[in-house]
């Protein structure tokens, strides 16, 4: 490349997390990097923006910033802070390296994926990187850095949004995939605190993968790194006819005044 690519690096585990620090270290030899990440962990924050409370920006030196908000807040603030965080428009928005995978249905809840999606919505090639807790983090981040360079080179004019998951191990084949099905054991657990007041935890203890050929969950179970393109257009083309039938039924069943 004629010049080093410029990367905006974010995550949902917080700017102190070992994953983002390892990914920054892997990117710095090949790219200019600015970190703008949540001040505290924001896992499962999805794509929320903090519209009804003030945000605070903290500078930690050496191109590292944090925002006391969500992952999507961090991307938004970095892009529109009028040069206070980044010197120019990024060539890529990179989210990760997340400590734990974001497979299948996880993309709807993941703050890691949401941060990358915010970048893609603003027209910037974006990638979400997640790794198993049993993956070699240094190897995963080296692979992540190589994928970022490839994204910048081959991203094209249309914003690309990629979701990448690294399985356990230190060396992997890589495969382009589709989204799979990751089913959690949903539950609500009620408890009592030491003062006798009730509180609760949501979310079950584990998940299982449904068989979907060519999926990210299948790749993960086979020890393969999955690269899944995600769309920004959520229009359900296959259900358009059903929506039209519902509209027709509404007119048929609406009582006259």
N, C-alpha and C positions, 0 to 999 in steps of 0.2 A: 504494500500500500504506500501511496505517496506520503502519508503522514499517519501517526499513531491514531487509532480510533479513540474517541472520548466516550466514556461509559459513566452513566449514573447508576450507582449501586445501592440497592435498598434490600430490606428483608422484613419479616414479621417477628423475628425472635429478639429484636433489639440490637442497637449498634454495638453493644459489648459482646454479642454472641460469638462463639468460636467459629461458627460456619461462615459468617460474613467476613470475619477477619482473615480466615484462610483463603476465601475466594478473592478478597482484595489483594492478598499477597501473590496469588497466582496470576491475577490480571495485570498488576503493576509492571512487570517486565515487557508487556506487549501493548499496553493501553494506558491512557491517562484516565484516572479514576477519581470521582468524588462520591463519597458516601453520604447519603441522607436517609437515615433509618429511624424507626421509632425509638423513643427514649427508654421504653420498657416493652416487655413482650406483648405482642398483639396477635397471637395465634388464633386462627378461626375468626378474625375480625371481618373477613370477607371484604366487600368493596365499599364499606361505609366511609363517609366523609364527615368531618366534625364541623357542621354548619351552625351549631347553636351554642358554642362556647369558644372562647379565645384559645389560640394555640401559642406555644412558646417554642422558640428556636434556640438551640444551644450549639455553640462552636467548640469543638474539641481539639482543633489544630490539625495540620497536615491533611487538609481536605476531608475531614470527618465532621459531620453535623448530625444532630438528632432533633426530632420534633416530638412533643408530647401528644402525639395523635396516632392515627392509624397508618398502615402501610400506604394506602392510597393518598392520605394526607401528605405523606412525605414526598411522593412523586409530584403531586400538585404544587406543593410549596416550592420545591426545588426548581420546577419549570417556570414558575411565575413570580419568583422573588426578585426579579429585575437585576440579575447579576450578583446578588448577595451570596448565592450558594454555588451556582455553576457559571462558568464564563461564556458558554455558548450552548447551543442546542446539542443534546447528546446524539451520538451515532447509534446508541443502544441503551435501553433501560434493562438492567439485569437485576433480578430479584433472587436472593439466596446467599449462600448455600443454606437451604432450610435443613434443620436438624429433624429429620423424619420425612417420609414420602408424602406426596400429594397425588394420589392415583384416583382414576375414575370419578365418582361423585364428589370426592374431596375438592374438586376445582370450584364448586359452588360456595364453599365455606372458607377456603384457604386465603389468608392474608398475603401469602407469598405470591400466589397466582394473581390476586387482585392488584397488587402493586405493578406487576408486569402488564396486566390488562389496562391499567390507567395509562401507562406509557403508550401502549398500542392505540388506545382511544385518542391519544394526542398525536398520532401519526408517526410514532417512533418504533422501529423494530424492537421487539421486547421478548425476553425469555425468563421463565421461572425455573430455577434449579433447586432440586430437592434430593436428599440422599438418605438412605437407610442409616439408622444409628449404628449398624454393623458394617458400614462401608468405610473404606480407607479414605478419610477426609482429604488428605493431600492429593491422592490420586483422583478423587472425584472433582476437586477444584481445578486440577490441571486439565481434565477433560472439559469441565465447564468453561474454562478460559478459551480452549480451542473451539468450542461450539460458539462462543460469543464472536470470535473472529470470523468464523464461517457465516454466522448470521449477518454480520455487518457487510460481508462481501457479497452474499447471495440473497439478502433480504428483499431486494427489489423495491419498486416504488409504492406498492401496497403494503400497509403496516402488517407485519407478521407477528403473531403471538404464539410462542412455543412453550410447552410444559414438559420439562425433562425430569425423569426420576432415575436415580442410581441405586441399584440393588446392593446387597452385601458383597464384600470382596474388595479387590484392589485392581482388577483388570477385567474388562467387559467387552463383549460385542455391543454394537449400537444399532438400533432399529427404529424406523419411522412407524408410528402406531396410531391407533384410534383410541378413544376413551373406552375403558372397561366399566365394570360394575363392581363397586366396593361397598359391601353391605355391612353396616355397623350393628352391633347388638344393642339397640336403643333401650334405654331405661332411665327412670328418675329415681334417685335414692334419697330418701328422707332421713335426716339425723337430728340429734339434739345437741346443742352446744352446752358448755359447762353450766350455764345459767338456766338451762331447760328450755330455751327457745328453739323453735324448729328452723332448720335450714335444709337445703337440698343441693345435690349435684346432678347435672344432666350428662348424658353420654355414657354408653356402655364400655366395657373393658376391652373389647376386641373387635376385629372385622374379618370378613371372609370375602373371597373373590369369586364371582360368578364366571363361568367359562364364556369368554367372548373371543373368538378367533381374531388375531391381529391386534389385540388390545394392549394397553399399557400394563394392565394387571397381569395378563398372560406373560408379557415380556419380563416383568419383575419376577414372577414365579419361576421363570426359566433362567434367571441370572443375567438378563439383557437390559441395557440402558434403553429406556423408551423416550422418543421424541415425538410429542403429540401436538399437532397444530390445532389451535382453538379458534373459533370464529367469534367475531364481535357482533354479528347480526344474529339475534336470537329468534328471528321470525320462524315459526314452525310451518314451513311450506307444506309438509304432508298433512297438516291439520287445517289448511285454509278452507277446504270444502266443508269440513265439519263446523267451522266457525260460521260460515255462510248459512248452513242449515240451522244453527242455533239462532241466528238473527231472524231467519224466516219464521222459525217457531215462536220467537218473541212476538212478532207481529200477529201471528195467528192466535196467540193465547192472551193478548193484552185486551182486557175488557174495555168496551166503549165507555166514554164519559157519560 
